[in-house]
Amino acid sequence: MSYFDSIPAPVFRYYRPDEVILGKPMKEHLPFAMAWWHNLGAAGTDMFGTATADKSFGAKPGTMEHARAKVDAGFEFMQKLGIRYFCFHDLDLVPEAEDLAVTNARLDEISEYILAKEKETGIRCLWGTANLFNNPRYMCGAGSSNSPEVFCFAAAQVKKALDLTVKFGGRGYVFWGGREGYETLLNTKMGLEQENIAKLMHLAVDYGRSIGFTGDFYIEPKPKEPMKHQYDFDAATAIGFLRQYGLDKDFKLNIEANHATLAGHTFQHELRVCRVNGMLGSIDANQGDLLLGWDTDEFPFDIYETTFAMYEVLKAGGLTGGFNFDAKNRRPSNTMADMVNAYALGMDSFALGLKKAATLIEDGRLDRFLEERYAGWTSGLGADIRSGKYSLSELAALAEKQGKPSSLPSGGQEELQRIVNEILFG
């Protein structure tokens, strides 16, 4: 059965997979992935309304027939758009049963069906993860739960999700701490909860390596929603956590644009923090609405955002992961054609951002400005300070001798913004 055959193939304005940018084909710079949960599952339900889109794909939801129909629809969709990867939660793939063994048997069954589709199409898994947030058992977290029994169940789901990720040839595995946080400190042992989250991650690393998983593990920072405060608040917090608990050799970060703005940062800021710490792994490619205080998961269309994002990715030398469209259509955009158009929008937006970021780098003015602004640190006093030549007392004496600093290099913000506009709009 075809689900998208009657829908015209998207006409990309900027995404040309074989076009070479800075010595590498665009498709290698931009390994796009389909989000199984939003694209094949999100039907427009929100806190104030029921579904507006039909994601049954001709089968009864909650059945294995529906699970197989989603596989068929998903692979057809990816082929239509030229998308080479997908991402999944364990419970995106099958309906959860009351018995864990039954759920795992369902996952075994559907994984064989997906594996056959992978072999047929060449499409692969970008990363997998476990849904440790939907079920009521996770109302107080998974790794951070006050219940050892819940922790044990979470470990079982992580094990199975890792098995599937390896089976599908996944490049990474994500910990999305959907409820790893708190509503009030009055009932929270913060130190114990963070230690237990780290314990679950160590167990996952040990198991993953034992079954041949060679990719990166990822943390996906998010500051709030659904919890008032989540432990993976932002990139800097997540990196500090990984280093504190000795996880930084196996983990990098999966940065989501919408989570960055919820934390009070720009998307570029979070990517820059990862880049300068050598921790940039993968990207959830969406954007949020700055007038709304929750995770709206919109398809990206802001070219400033995608340009600055790709600037960081290029400066980092690329990603170990890819670009997963953790985005969903707006509730009134409820047709199969809207699904195709949304992905085309996102792919074109990042392709244009890539081209403009490459031009910014080739133009060279931003790099030259930075070198000139910080030139004082490459020789003379600055170089001596950085090399450890002076003690604090010696610097204090030197400051008294030389007096007030004579000049301060300009920040030049407006000129740099003018250059960006010139590159973007000619």
N, C-alpha and C positions, 0 to 999 in steps of 0.2 A: 504493500500500500504506500502511495506517495502522499506526503503531507505538504510539500512545498513546490511541487512540479508546476502548478498553475501560476505561481508567483514569479514575476520577472526577476532574473538575476540582477543583483545590485550593480549599478554603474559607478565604479569608484573614480573619484576625481583626483585623488592623491596617492592612494595605496596601489603601488605597482610592485608586486612581490620580488621581481627580479631586477628592479632598478638598483644600481650600485650607489650607496651613500658611504662616503669615507672608507672606500675599499671593501665594503661588505654588502651583499644583497639586502634589500629592505626586509625581506621575510626573516632574515637572520637577526636583524636588529629588533624586529617586532614579532616574536613568537606568540601569536594571539591564541587565547584559549576561551572556550565556551564554559560558562558557569552552569553546571547541571541543574542546580537548585532554582535559580531565577528563570533561566530560559525555558526549562522543561517543567517547572513546578509552580512558579509564582503566577497566580491567576487574577491578581488585582485586589485581593483581600487586604483590607487595612483595619485599623481599630474601630472604624466607623461604618464599614460597609463590607458586603460579601463580594464574592468573585465576579469579575466582569469579563474575563477571558476564559475560553474553553481550552484547557490543557489535558483533556482526557485522551486525545489522539485516538478516538474511536474505541476506547476500552473503558471498563469500569475502574475508577480510581480505587486504590487500596488492594489491588489484585496483582498477581504476577503477570497476567496478561497486559495490564497497564504498564508494569515495569518494562516489559519487552517492547511495548509500543513506544515508550519514551526513548529507548535505545535506538530504535529504527528512526524516529523523528530526529533525534539528536545528531546521529551520524549523517542523515540526509541534509540537515541544516548546515553542519560543518562543511560538508562537501560543496554545498551551494555557494558558500561564502569563501571557500579556500582557507578555512581555519584548520590548523594542524594539531591542536591540542584541546583537551577538556580537563576540567577540575571537578571534583565530586566530594560530598560527604557520604559516609556509608549509607545513611538512611535516605539519601536522595535516590538511591538505586532500587531499593525494595521497600515495601511496607514493613514496619517493625511488628514482630509478633510478641505475644506475652512471654514466650520462652526464648531465651538467648540462643539456644541451640537451633531453634527453628529459624530465627532471623539469620543466623550464620549459614544455614543450609540454603536459604533463599539467596543470600549473597554469593555463595558458591555457584548456584545455578545461573544467576544473571551474569556473573563474571565470565563464565564460559561464553555466553552470548556476546558480551562486549569484546572479549578477546578475539572472537571470530571476526567481528566488525573491524577491529584494529588491523588484523592481518589482511582483510579484504581491501581496506581503504588507505592504510599507511598512517592514519590518525593515531596519536598517542596521548597518554596521560601526562599533564604538566605536574599536577600534584593532587594528593588525596588528603582527606582529613576525616575525623569522626565527629558526628553531631553529639556534643556533650552539653547541650543547652535546652533542647526542646522538651524532653520528657520531664514530668514533674519530679522525678528522682534527682534532677540536677537543679532544683530550685535554689539550693544553697551552694552551687558550684559543683565541679567535678573533682579535679585535683585538689581544690580548696575546700571540699565539703567537710562538714563536721562529722560525717559518717564514714567509717572505714569500709562499710559494705558498698556504699556508693563509689568510693575510690576504686574498689576492686572491680565493680561493673565497668567504670570508665576505662580501667586498664584493659579489660577484655575487648571493649570496642576499639581502643587504640591498636591493640594487637591485630585485630581483624582488618582494620583499615590499612595498616601497614602491609599486611599480607596482600591485600588487593592492589595497593599502590605498586608493590614490587611486581605482582603478576601483570599489571598493565604497563610496566616499564616507566613508571612515574619518575620525573626528575627531582621531585621534592615531596616533603610531607609537612603539613601546616598544623600548628597548634593555635586555634582561634579560641581564646579564653572567653567565650560568650557570657559566662556567668562567674568567672573567676574574679570576684570582687566582693563588695559588701554594700549594704544599705545603711548600716549604723555601726560604729565602733563599739557600741555598748555590748554587742553580742559576738564580737569578732576577736579571735586570737590571730592577729595579722602575721606575726612571725611564723607561727605553726603552719598557717595556710600557705605562705610563700614557700616554706621548706618542703611542704608536701607537693606543691605544683612542680618544684624542681625535681623531687624524687620521681614523679610520674614521667617527667621528661627524660631523666637519666635511664629509667627502665625502658622507655621507648627507644632511645639511642642504642642501648645494649642489644635489645631484641632486633631492631632494624639492621644493625651491622651483622648480627649473627645469621640473618636470612639473605644477606647479599645486597642490602640497600646501600648504595654508595652516594646517593644524592645528599642535598642539604636538608636539614630540618629548619622550619621557619616559625617565628612568632609573628603574629599579626597584631600590632598595637591598636588598642581602642580605649578611649578614656572613660566612656560611660555608655549607658543604654545597651542592655536593660538595667544593669546595676548602677547605683549612684556613682561609685568609684570602682574602676577595674584596675587590677594590678599591672596590666600591660598598657599603662596610660598613654605613652607616646614612645617614639623611637629611643630617646635618651634613657628613659626609664627601663625599657625592655633590654637595652644593651647593658645597662648597669646590673640588671637582674641576671642576665646570662653570664656575665663575668664573675659576679659574686658567687654563683653556684657552679662554676667550672663547666658551663655549657657552651661557651663561645667558640670552641673549636668545631662543633658540629652544627651550630645554629647560625642562621642569618635572619634577616627580617623580611617579611612580606608586607609592604606598605600599601595601605588603601587611602586614596585621595580624600574620601569623605571622612574617614577617621581622623586624618590630619587636621581638618578644619574644626571638627568637634573638640579636638584637644587645644584649639586656639593657635594652631600653626598653619602655615601654608603647606601645600603638597611638596613644593620644592624644598622647604626647610627640612621636612622629615627625610626626604631622599638625600639631602646634603649631610645630615647627621649620620645616616647610614654609610654614605660614601666615604666620609673622612675617617670613619671607624672601621672601614673594610667589611661592613656588614650588610651591604645592599644585595638582596637575594632575588625578590620577585615583587610584582606589583599587581594590586587589584585596581583595574583601570576604570574608575568611575568619577563622579563629582557630586558634590552636595549643593544644597540651596542655602546660602549664607543667611537667609531670612528665617530659616527653620532650624530648630534646635535638636534635630534628630537625623538619623542616617537615612537619607532619601535615596541613595544608590541610583543616581541618574546616569544616563549614558553621557560620556564626555563630549563637549562641543566647544569649550573655552580654549582657544588656540594659544593664548598666553600660558595657561596652565600646562597644556601638552608640550609646548616648546620648552618651558623651564624644566619640566619633568625629563624630557629627552636630553636636555643639556646635561643634567646630572647623570643620566644613564650612560651617555657617551663619554663623559669625563671619567666615569667609573670603569670604562672598558666593557660595558654590557652587563647583562644579568645572568646569574646561574639558573634562574627560573624563567618567567615570561610575563605576559600581560593578560591576566584573567579579567574578563568583563563581569565583575561582580556588580552588575547593574540590571535594573529591570525597567520595562516599559512603564510609562505613566498609566494610571488606572484607565483613562479613556482610550488609550492606544491598545486595543484589545484584539487585533487580528494577527494572523500569521504573517501578513505583509508587514505589519508594524514591527514584528520581531526581526525580520530581515533588515528593515530600514534602520532600526536602532543599532544593530551591529555594524552596518555599513557606516553610519554616522561616527561611531566610536573608532572604527578602524581608520577611516579617513582623517579624523581629528588627530590621532596619534601619528599617522603617516606625515601629515603636514607639519606637526610639531617636530618630528624627526628631521625633516628637510630644513626647517627654519633653525633648529638647534645646530645642525651641521654647518649652516651658513654663518651663524654667530661664531662658531669655533674657527672656521676658515677665515672669516673676516679679521679676527685677531684683536680687535680693539678692546674688547672686555679683558682679555688676558693681559694685554699690554698695560692697561690701566691698573690692574691689580699688581703687576710687577713693579710699576712706578710708585704706586701708593705705599707699598711695603718694602721699597728699596732699602730703607734704612736698616732693615734687619739682615741684609745680605753681606754687609761689610762694616768695618769700623765698630762703633760702640754696639750696635745691634747684634752683629755677629759674635762679638766678645761676650755679650750677655748670654746669648744662646749656647755658647760653648762652655759656659760655667767659669769664665775667667774671674768674675767678680763675686764677692760675698755681698750680702745685704748692706753691711756696714760700709764697704768700699763704694757701693753705688750711692749710698746716702752722702758720703763725703764728696764724691764726684758731682752730685747734684748741687751741693752747696757751692762748689768751685765754679761750675759752669753757669749757674743762675737759671732764670726762667727760660723754658724752651723758646727758641726764637720763632719757630713756625710750625704749623701743623699741616700735613698734607690734606688736601681737599677730599671730601667723600664723593664729589662729582655725581651725585645720584641722578639729578635731572638730565645730565648729558648722557649717562648710561641708559636711562629710560628712553631718551630720544633715539639712541642707536638701536635699541630693541625695536622701537616702532618703525624705524627706517628699514630694518631687516624684514620685519613682518609685513609691512605694507608698501615698501618701495618709495 
